[in-house]
Amino acid sequence: MTTDIRTSELKDPVDVAEYLFRRLYEVGIRGVHGIPGDYNLVALDYIPKVGLNWVGNVNELNAGYAADGYARVKGISAVVTTFGVGELSLLNAIAGGYSEYVPIVHIVGTPSTLSQKDGMLLHHTLGNGDFTVFSEMSKNISCAMAKLNDPHEAATLIDNAIRECWVQSRPVYITLPTDMVQKKIEGERLKTPIDLSYPSNEVEKEDYVVDVVLKYLHAAKNPIILVDACAQRHRVLDEVHELMEKSKLPTFVAPMGKGAVNETLSNYGGVYAGDGSNEGVRERVESSDLILSIGAIKSDFNTAGFTYRISQLSTIDFHSNYVRVRYSEYPGVRMQGVLKKIIAKMGQLNIQLGPKVSNEIARKDTKVSTDELVTHDWLWPRVGQWLQPNDIVITETGTANFGIWETKFPEGVLALCQVLWGSIGYSVGACQGAALAAKEMGNRRTILFVGDGSFELTAQEVSTMIRQNLKPIIFLINNEGYTIERYIHGMDATYNDISQWKYTDLIPTFGGTPQNSKTHQVKNKQEAEDLFNDEEFAKAEKLQFVELFMPKEDAPRALKLTAEANRSKSGIIGGAAMPRPYRMLIPFWMSPKKELKTDNDRCDRPVRAFAKTRLNDQFKR
């Protein structure tokens, strides 16, 4: 049970809920996502009082996806759920935020502290008197937890949770019991903003790491820069751009880092993803004798099925809490300070030019007519020609996620995707959150590319977009089901099929009118070309929904290569699984021959030969 603070002891009394929401406003949040429930209703009354906007989503999972998208645009977000049934519906989205370093403040309205102490048999519980079971579920996908059970420590816990959410760039979990909402606490501390600064590196340690990096950088004959997602999440893009512009080194991005750098700069070289790289990129990156890798996340889809061929002996990794130079690791050294000093001290470097990137459509795909179906090879370069500076582009896990690798962005384009967590349906909710953030920041165009299968999981969130008067352009790729799954396994399997909805009819069903929305159907290249050339369409003055028909078995090249690599590493070749000892040999057998430059390469040769022999024996059986 809570113990009240005597109001006479407070210089500026303020309710706990008001304190919490005023702190959220302070860090830049203006829209709060979530679903009302009886354990959070009184707390929700405080949202408009402090100048925040209650978004109100269709369900908790969509609210979590929306909060994720909002945070990737504005830097941090908040979502409110109710105890048990509400918070558990949100957990998939929160896990995605934790996996991909997205700062989300998750606030849960809970039963009163007295009810919890007495173990009362309340609704939304497991009926066993245990009120900690749900918070324990959130523990491993939250970087900090704040249970506001005592007004004496509530303000400290709130401030600490929001700071950790920002600094670690991951979700935090805050419980707000019903009897704590209106408890009075000291509001005087609201006059002092939360300290969101990053901890500084030890100067001597940082200088040593900088000297080590510079030694290898100056000795390198062919260095490059490779930027990934954590450069965005941990807010070092200013340093990355300064390094890119000042050094003139060829600069590449991993798929999760797409949009992290200005792709109009002359030294931008494209997307590196092993075998799924843009044309000419893999050869250029893998021939480098030094790679400055900034914020890498080397997951399967981010490396086109672990087809990276980069030696750690030629890599320097920069991360939020350590730097690794070849095989020497320096824990506790943040990349931001190190990068700043490298930029200041690096001087002249050896430079070999990298490939040039364009949105040129291959000659075989240039024909545009009503007889030509829209293909991925044609679509993504054409999208690049149509995009505008500062657009926000969201791509769904699936064909769009891989296709966007082939699009060169104008300056300032922000790309949102969920390559690591990969929860299908994510992008629709994320589009709502991103579009809301864009509206708050001055109405940047928000553009979504989503497959029909993924859309059917979270389609209801379009109604929230309409209700909030948001104006995204939504391209629904109608290719009759889960194409990415077809390429992994089961091209013609019925489990990869979906119901064929009347997708454009959903917009008026969700509240769309001719004044606030418009729908289009595109069935061939000519219709697509006409739409891309339509100035009214490009203005994005209302929500626009485009049903884009594409061949069922068409997919971006990068998706095909990644699916093949993942099939192989999973032991699925020709649709059948093989014993684990043989599966372990597949990476050696599948890897292409390469020039023998190092002792490691020479050791690979007999292993590869052995793997090929044993696998051939297995297939014969």
Protein Blocks (a to p, Z undefined) as FASTA:
>chain_A
ZZdddfklpmbgcdfklmmmmmmmmnopabdcddddfklmmmmmmmmmnopacfbpablk
lmmmmmmmmmmmnopacddddehjlmmmmmmmmmmmmmnopacddddddddfklmmnopa
cehiahnopaklmmmmmmmmcfbdcddfbfklmmmmmmmmmmmmmmnopaddddddfklm
mpccdfklmmpccdfbdcdddfklmmmmmmmmmmmmmmpmbbcddddfklmmnopmmmmm
mmmmmnopacdddfklgokacfkbmklgbjcehjlpcehklmmmmmpcbdcdehiacdfk
lngooaaccdfklcccddfkbccehjaccehiafklmmmmmmmmnmpadddddddddfbd
cfklmpgcfklccdfklmmmmmmmmpcghiacdddedjklmmmmmpccdehiacdddfkn
opghklmmmmmmmmmmmmmnoopacdddddfklmmmmmmmmmmmmmnopabdcddddehi
afklmmmnojlgcklpccdddfklmmmmnopafklgccdddfbfklmmmmmmmmklmnop
accdddddddfkbccfklmmmmmmmmmmnopgghiacdfklmmmmmmmmpccdddfbfkl
mmmmmmmmmmmmmmmmmmmZZ
